[in-house]
Amino acid sequence: MTKENITLPDRTLLYGPVQPGKHQLVLSSALLIAKYFIYKCSLTEELLLFELFKLQFYDHGMTERYLAIKNRFSSTFNEKWQPFIVSNFIPSLQ
């Protein structure tokens, strides 16, 4: 979605990003959502479909967007979600 390749070692997949780096917060959120999505699908014996994961990730981003509007943290939201705002996956806050 962002046209950016990120190499994720096993340690990062298990524990999340430990070194401060580019897009650390959104990457950590995406990994947590992916782990939960895989767990939920395994419990319900549903197929792991990337389209369903994208919807769940989008819902998470929109929830954070709503909270940022409500709490007036638009700059923090825009900074965290910048790669997905640029690709028009998540709408920005003005």
Phi and psi in radians as a Rosetta constraint file:
Dihedral C 1 N 2 CA 2 C 2 CIRCULARHARMONIC -1.758 0.35
Dihedral N 2 CA 2 C 2 N 3 CIRCULARHARMONIC -0.075 0.35
Dihedral C 2 N 3 CA 3 C 3 CIRCULARHARMONIC 1.005 0.35
Dihedral N 3 CA 3 C 3 N 4 CIRCULARHARMONIC 0.568 0.35
Dihedral C 3 N 4 CA 4 C 4 CIRCULARHARMONIC -2.195 0.35
Dihedral N 4 CA 4 C 4 N 5 CIRCULARHARMONIC 2.169 0.35
Dihedral C 4 N 5 CA 5 C 5 CIRCULARHARMONIC -1.519 0.35
Dihedral N 5 CA 5 C 5 N 6 CIRCULARHARMONIC 2.307 0.35
Dihedral C 5 N 6 CA 6 C 6 CIRCULARHARMONIC -2.197 0.35
Dihedral N 6 CA 6 C 6 N 7 CIRCULARHARMONIC 2.211 0.35
Dihedral C 6 N 7 CA 7 C 7 CIRCULARHARMONIC -1.511 0.35
Dihedral N 7 CA 7 C 7 N 8 CIRCULARHARMONIC 2.199 0.35
Dihedral C 7 N 8 CA 8 C 8 CIRCULARHARMONIC -2.061 0.35
Dihedral N 8 CA 8 C 8 N 9 CIRCULARHARMONIC 1.842 0.35
Dihedral C 8 N 9 CA 9 C 9 CIRCULARHARMONIC -1.170 0.35
Dihedral N 9 CA 9 C 9 N 10 CIRCULARHARMONIC 2.832 0.35
Dihedral C 9 N 10 CA 10 C 10 CIRCULARHARMONIC -0.945 0.35
Dihedral N 10 CA 10 C 10 N 11 CIRCULARHARMONIC -0.695 0.35
Dihedral C 10 N 11 CA 11 C 11 CIRCULARHARMONIC -1.063 0.35
Dihedral N 11 CA 11 C 11 N 12 CIRCULARHARMONIC -0.707 0.35
Dihedral C 11 N 12 CA 12 C 12 CIRCULARHARMONIC -1.181 0.35
Dihedral N 12 CA 12 C 12 N 13 CIRCULARHARMONIC -0.676 0.35
Dihedral C 12 N 13 CA 13 C 13 CIRCULARHARMONIC -1.113 0.35
Dihedral N 13 CA 13 C 13 N 14 CIRCULARHARMONIC -0.658 0.35
Dihedral C 13 N 14 CA 14 C 14 CIRCULARHARMONIC -1.339 0.35
Dihedral N 14 CA 14 C 14 N 15 CIRCULARHARMONIC -0.798 0.35
Dihedral C 14 N 15 CA 15 C 15 CIRCULARHARMONIC -1.901 0.35
Dihedral N 15 CA 15 C 15 N 16 CIRCULARHARMONIC -0.186 0.35
Dihedral C 15 N 16 CA 16 C 16 CIRCULARHARMONIC 1.552 0.35
Dihedral N 16 CA 16 C 16 N 17 CIRCULARHARMONIC 3.024 0.35
Dihedral C 16 N 17 CA 17 C 17 CIRCULARHARMONIC -1.163 0.35
Dihedral N 17 CA 17 C 17 N 18 CIRCULARHARMONIC 2.265 0.35
Dihedral C 17 N 18 CA 18 C 18 CIRCULARHARMONIC -1.858 0.35
Dihedral N 18 CA 18 C 18 N 19 CIRCULARHARMONIC -0.380 0.35
Dihedral C 18 N 19 CA 19 C 19 CIRCULARHARMONIC -1.698 0.35
Dihedral N 19 CA 19 C 19 N 20 CIRCULARHARMONIC 2.354 0.35
Dihedral C 19 N 20 CA 20 C 20 CIRCULARHARMONIC -1.047 0.35
Dihedral N 20 CA 20 C 20 N 21 CIRCULARHARMONIC 2.308 0.35
Dihedral C 20 N 21 CA 21 C 21 CIRCULARHARMONIC -2.831 0.35
Dihedral N 21 CA 21 C 21 N 22 CIRCULARHARMONIC -3.040 0.35
Dihedral C 21 N 22 CA 22 C 22 CIRCULARHARMONIC -1.148 0.35
Dihedral N 22 CA 22 C 22 N 23 CIRCULARHARMONIC 2.262 0.35
Dihedral C 22 N 23 CA 23 C 23 CIRCULARHARMONIC 1.031 0.35
Dihedral N 23 CA 23 C 23 N 24 CIRCULARHARMONIC 0.585 0.35
Dihedral C 23 N 24 CA 24 C 24 CIRCULARHARMONIC -1.091 0.35
Dihedral N 24 CA 24 C 24 N 25 CIRCULARHARMONIC -0.749 0.35
Dihedral C 24 N 25 CA 25 C 25 CIRCULARHARMONIC -1.172 0.35
Dihedral N 25 CA 25 C 25 N 26 CIRCULARHARMONIC -0.810 0.35
Dihedral C 25 N 26 CA 26 C 26 CIRCULARHARMONIC -1.225 0.35
Dihedral N 26 CA 26 C 26 N 27 CIRCULARHARMONIC -0.585 0.35
Dihedral C 26 N 27 CA 27 C 27 CIRCULARHARMONIC -1.156 0.35
Dihedral N 27 CA 27 C 27 N 28 CIRCULARHARMONIC -0.745 0.35
Dihedral C 27 N 28 CA 28 C 28 CIRCULARHARMONIC -1.082 0.35
Dihedral N 28 CA 28 C 28 N 29 CIRCULARHARMONIC -0.754 0.35
Dihedral C 28 N 29 CA 29 C 29 CIRCULARHARMONIC -1.074 0.35
Dihedral N 29 CA 29 C 29 N 30 CIRCULARHARMONIC -0.785 0.35
Dihedral C 29 N 30 CA 30 C 30 CIRCULARHARMONIC -1.088 0.35
Dihedral N 30 CA 30 C 30 N 31 CIRCULARHARMONIC -0.710 0.35
Dihedral C 30 N 31 CA 31 C 31 CIRCULARHARMONIC -1.152 0.35
Dihedral N 31 CA 31 C 31 N 32 CIRCULARHARMONIC -0.718 0.35
Dihedral C 31 N 32 CA 32 C 32 CIRCULARHARMONIC -1.133 0.35
Dihedral N 32 CA 32 C 32 N 33 CIRCULARHARMONIC -0.742 0.35
Dihedral C 32 N 33 CA 33 C 33 CIRCULARHARMONIC -1.130 0.35
Dihedral N 33 CA 33 C 33 N 34 CIRCULARHARMONIC -0.705 0.35
Dihedral C 33 N 34 CA 34 C 34 CIRCULARHARMONIC -1.113 0.35
Dihedral N 34 CA 34 C 34 N 35 CIRCULARHARMONIC -0.758 0.35
Dihedral C 34 N 35 CA 35 C 35 CIRCULARHARMONIC -1.096 0.35
Dihedral N 35 CA 35 C 35 N 36 CIRCULARHARMONIC -0.762 0.35
Dihedral C 35 N 36 CA 36 C 36 CIRCULARHARMONIC -1.126 0.35
Dihedral N 36 CA 36 C 36 N 37 CIRCULARHARMONIC -0.717 0.35
Dihedral C 36 N 37 CA 37 C 37 CIRCULARHARMONIC -1.069 0.35
Dihedral N 37 CA 37 C 37 N 38 CIRCULARHARMONIC -0.788 0.35
Dihedral C 37 N 38 CA 38 C 38 CIRCULARHARMONIC -1.107 0.35
Dihedral N 38 CA 38 C 38 N 39 CIRCULARHARMONIC -0.766 0.35
Dihedral C 38 N 39 CA 39 C 39 CIRCULARHARMONIC -1.075 0.35
Dihedral N 39 CA 39 C 39 N 40 CIRCULARHARMONIC -0.816 0.35
Dihedral C 39 N 40 CA 40 C 40 CIRCULARHARMONIC -1.095 0.35
Dihedral N 40 CA 40 C 40 N 41 CIRCULARHARMONIC -0.743 0.35
Dihedral C 40 N 41 CA 41 C 41 CIRCULARHARMONIC -1.144 0.35
Dihedral N 41 CA 41 C 41 N 42 CIRCULARHARMONIC -0.622 0.35
Dihedral C 41 N 42 CA 42 C 42 CIRCULARHARMONIC -1.223 0.35
Dihedral N 42 CA 42 C 42 N 43 CIRCULARHARMONIC -0.611 0.35
Dihedral C 42 N 43 CA 43 C 43 CIRCULARHARMONIC -1.183 0.35
Dihedral N 43 CA 43 C 43 N 44 CIRCULARHARMONIC -0.706 0.35
Dihedral C 43 N 44 CA 44 C 44 CIRCULARHARMONIC -1.620 0.35
Dihedral N 44 CA 44 C 44 N 45 CIRCULARHARMONIC -0.010 0.35
Dihedral C 44 N 45 CA 45 C 45 CIRCULARHARMONIC 0.991 0.35
Dihedral N 45 CA 45 C 45 N 46 CIRCULARHARMONIC 0.679 0.35
Dihedral C 45 N 46 CA 46 C 46 CIRCULARHARMONIC -1.639 0.35
Dihedral N 46 CA 46 C 46 N 47 CIRCULARHARMONIC 2.802 0.35
Dihedral C 46 N 47 CA 47 C 47 CIRCULARHARMONIC -1.256 0.35
Dihedral N 47 CA 47 C 47 N 48 CIRCULARHARMONIC 2.557 0.35
Dihedral C 47 N 48 CA 48 C 48 CIRCULARHARMONIC -1.480 0.35
Dihedral N 48 CA 48 C 48 N 49 CIRCULARHARMONIC 1.701 0.35
Dihedral C 48 N 49 CA 49 C 49 CIRCULARHARMONIC -1.857 0.35
Dihedral N 49 CA 49 C 49 N 50 CIRCULARHARMONIC 2.229 0.35
Dihedral C 49 N 50 CA 50 C 50 CIRCULARHARMONIC -1.080 0.35
Dihedral N 50 CA 50 C 50 N 51 CIRCULARHARMONIC -0.595 0.35
Dihedral C 50 N 51 CA 51 C 51 CIRCULARHARMONIC -1.075 0.35
Dihedral N 51 CA 51 C 51 N 52 CIRCULARHARMONIC -0.680 0.35
Dihedral C 51 N 52 CA 52 C 52 CIRCULARHARMONIC -1.199 0.35
Dihedral N 52 CA 52 C 52 N 53 CIRCULARHARMONIC -0.658 0.35
Dihedral C 52 N 53 CA 53 C 53 CIRCULARHARMONIC -1.097 0.35
Dihedral N 53 CA 53 C 53 N 54 CIRCULARHARMONIC -0.747 0.35
Dihedral C 53 N 54 CA 54 C 54 CIRCULARHARMONIC -1.043 0.35
Dihedral N 54 CA 54 C 54 N 55 CIRCULARHARMONIC -0.688 0.35
Dihedral C 54 N 55 CA 55 C 55 CIRCULARHARMONIC -1.131 0.35
Dihedral N 55 CA 55 C 55 N 56 CIRCULARHARMONIC -0.738 0.35
Dihedral C 55 N 56 CA 56 C 56 CIRCULARHARMONIC -1.139 0.35
Dihedral N 56 CA 56 C 56 N 57 CIRCULARHARMONIC -0.709 0.35
Dihedral C 56 N 57 CA 57 C 57 CIRCULARHARMONIC -1.141 0.35
Dihedral N 57 CA 57 C 57 N 58 CIRCULARHARMONIC -0.713 0.35
Dihedral C 57 N 58 CA 58 C 58 CIRCULARHARMONIC -1.090 0.35
Dihedral N 58 CA 58 C 58 N 59 CIRCULARHARMONIC -0.781 0.35
Dihedral C 58 N 59 CA 59 C 59 CIRCULARHARMONIC -1.035 0.35
Dihedral N 59 CA 59 C 59 N 60 CIRCULARHARMONIC -0.706 0.35
Dihedral C 59 N 60 CA 60 C 60 CIRCULARHARMONIC -1.107 0.35
Dihedral N 60 CA 60 C 60 N 61 CIRCULARHARMONIC -0.779 0.35
Dihedral C 60 N 61 CA 61 C 61 CIRCULARHARMONIC -1.093 0.35
Dihedral N 61 CA 61 C 61 N 62 CIRCULARHARMONIC -0.700 0.35
Dihedral C 61 N 62 CA 62 C 62 CIRCULARHARMONIC -1.221 0.35
Dihedral N 62 CA 62 C 62 N 63 CIRCULARHARMONIC -0.576 0.35
Dihedral C 62 N 63 CA 63 C 63 CIRCULARHARMONIC -1.136 0.35
Dihedral N 63 CA 63 C 63 N 64 CIRCULARHARMONIC -0.781 0.35
Dihedral C 63 N 64 CA 64 C 64 CIRCULARHARMONIC -1.102 0.35
Dihedral N 64 CA 64 C 64 N 65 CIRCULARHARMONIC -0.634 0.35
Dihedral C 64 N 65 CA 65 C 65 CIRCULARHARMONIC -1.100 0.35
Dihedral N 65 CA 65 C 65 N 66 CIRCULARHARMONIC -0.795 0.35
Dihedral C 65 N 66 CA 66 C 66 CIRCULARHARMONIC -1.051 0.35
Dihedral N 66 CA 66 C 66 N 67 CIRCULARHARMONIC -0.777 0.35
Dihedral C 66 N 67 CA 67 C 67 CIRCULARHARMONIC -1.146 0.35
Dihedral N 67 CA 67 C 67 N 68 CIRCULARHARMONIC -0.631 0.35
Dihedral C 67 N 68 CA 68 C 68 CIRCULARHARMONIC -1.153 0.35
Dihedral N 68 CA 68 C 68 N 69 CIRCULARHARMONIC -0.685 0.35
Dihedral C 68 N 69 CA 69 C 69 CIRCULARHARMONIC -1.112 0.35
Dihedral N 69 CA 69 C 69 N 70 CIRCULARHARMONIC -0.832 0.35
Dihedral C 69 N 70 CA 70 C 70 CIRCULARHARMONIC -1.104 0.35
Dihedral N 70 CA 70 C 70 N 71 CIRCULARHARMONIC -0.678 0.35
Dihedral C 70 N 71 CA 71 C 71 CIRCULARHARMONIC -1.710 0.35
Dihedral N 71 CA 71 C 71 N 72 CIRCULARHARMONIC 0.064 0.35
Dihedral C 71 N 72 CA 72 C 72 CIRCULARHARMONIC 1.027 0.35
Dihedral N 72 CA 72 C 72 N 73 CIRCULARHARMONIC 0.864 0.35
Dihedral C 72 N 73 CA 73 C 73 CIRCULARHARMONIC -2.050 0.35
Dihedral N 73 CA 73 C 73 N 74 CIRCULARHARMONIC 0.827 0.35
Dihedral C 73 N 74 CA 74 C 74 CIRCULARHARMONIC -1.124 0.35
Dihedral N 74 CA 74 C 74 N 75 CIRCULARHARMONIC -0.663 0.35
Dihedral C 74 N 75 CA 75 C 75 CIRCULARHARMONIC -1.177 0.35
Dihedral N 75 CA 75 C 75 N 76 CIRCULARHARMONIC -0.671 0.35
Dihedral C 75 N 76 CA 76 C 76 CIRCULARHARMONIC -1.138 0.35
Dihedral N 76 CA 76 C 76 N 77 CIRCULARHARMONIC -0.752 0.35
Dihedral C 76 N 77 CA 77 C 77 CIRCULARHARMONIC -1.089 0.35
Dihedral N 77 CA 77 C 77 N 78 CIRCULARHARMONIC -0.853 0.35
Dihedral C 77 N 78 CA 78 C 78 CIRCULARHARMONIC -1.083 0.35
Dihedral N 78 CA 78 C 78 N 79 CIRCULARHARMONIC -0.641 0.35
Dihedral C 78 N 79 CA 79 C 79 CIRCULARHARMONIC -1.183 0.35
Dihedral N 79 CA 79 C 79 N 80 CIRCULARHARMONIC -0.776 0.35
Dihedral C 79 N 80 CA 80 C 80 CIRCULARHARMONIC -1.159 0.35
Dihedral N 80 CA 80 C 80 N 81 CIRCULARHARMONIC -0.793 0.35
Dihedral C 80 N 81 CA 81 C 81 CIRCULARHARMONIC -1.659 0.35
Dihedral N 81 CA 81 C 81 N 82 CIRCULARHARMONIC 0.242 0.35
Dihedral C 81 N 82 CA 82 C 82 CIRCULARHARMONIC -0.876 0.35
Dihedral N 82 CA 82 C 82 N 83 CIRCULARHARMONIC -0.794 0.35
Dihedral C 82 N 83 CA 83 C 83 CIRCULARHARMONIC -1.120 0.35
Dihedral N 83 CA 83 C 83 N 84 CIRCULARHARMONIC -0.540 0.35
Dihedral C 83 N 84 CA 84 C 84 CIRCULARHARMONIC -1.494 0.35
Dihedral N 84 CA 84 C 84 N 85 CIRCULARHARMONIC -0.401 0.35
Dihedral C 84 N 85 CA 85 C 85 CIRCULARHARMONIC -1.271 0.35
Dihedral N 85 CA 85 C 85 N 86 CIRCULARHARMONIC -0.745 0.35
Dihedral C 85 N 86 CA 86 C 86 CIRCULARHARMONIC -1.058 0.35
Dihedral N 86 CA 86 C 86 N 87 CIRCULARHARMONIC -0.650 0.35
Dihedral C 86 N 87 CA 87 C 87 CIRCULARHARMONIC -1.505 0.35
Dihedral N 87 CA 87 C 87 N 88 CIRCULARHARMONIC 0.099 0.35
Dihedral C 87 N 88 CA 88 C 88 CIRCULARHARMONIC 1.107 0.35
Dihedral N 88 CA 88 C 88 N 89 CIRCULARHARMONIC 0.418 0.35
Dihedral C 88 N 89 CA 89 C 89 CIRCULARHARMONIC -1.404 0.35
Dihedral N 89 CA 89 C 89 N 90 CIRCULARHARMONIC -0.659 0.35
Dihedral C 89 N 90 CA 90 C 90 CIRCULARHARMONIC -2.138 0.35
Dihedral N 90 CA 90 C 90 N 91 CIRCULARHARMONIC 2.309 0.35
Dihedral C 90 N 91 CA 91 C 91 CIRCULARHARMONIC -1.268 0.35
Dihedral N 91 CA 91 C 91 N 92 CIRCULARHARMONIC 2.494 0.35
Dihedral C 91 N 92 CA 92 C 92 CIRCULARHARMONIC -1.390 0.35
Dihedral N 92 CA 92 C 92 N 93 CIRCULARHARMONIC 2.916 0.35
Dihedral C 92 N 93 CA 93 C 93 CIRCULARHARMONIC -1.816 0.35
Dihedral N 93 CA 93 C 93 N 94 CIRCULARHARMONIC 2.354 0.35
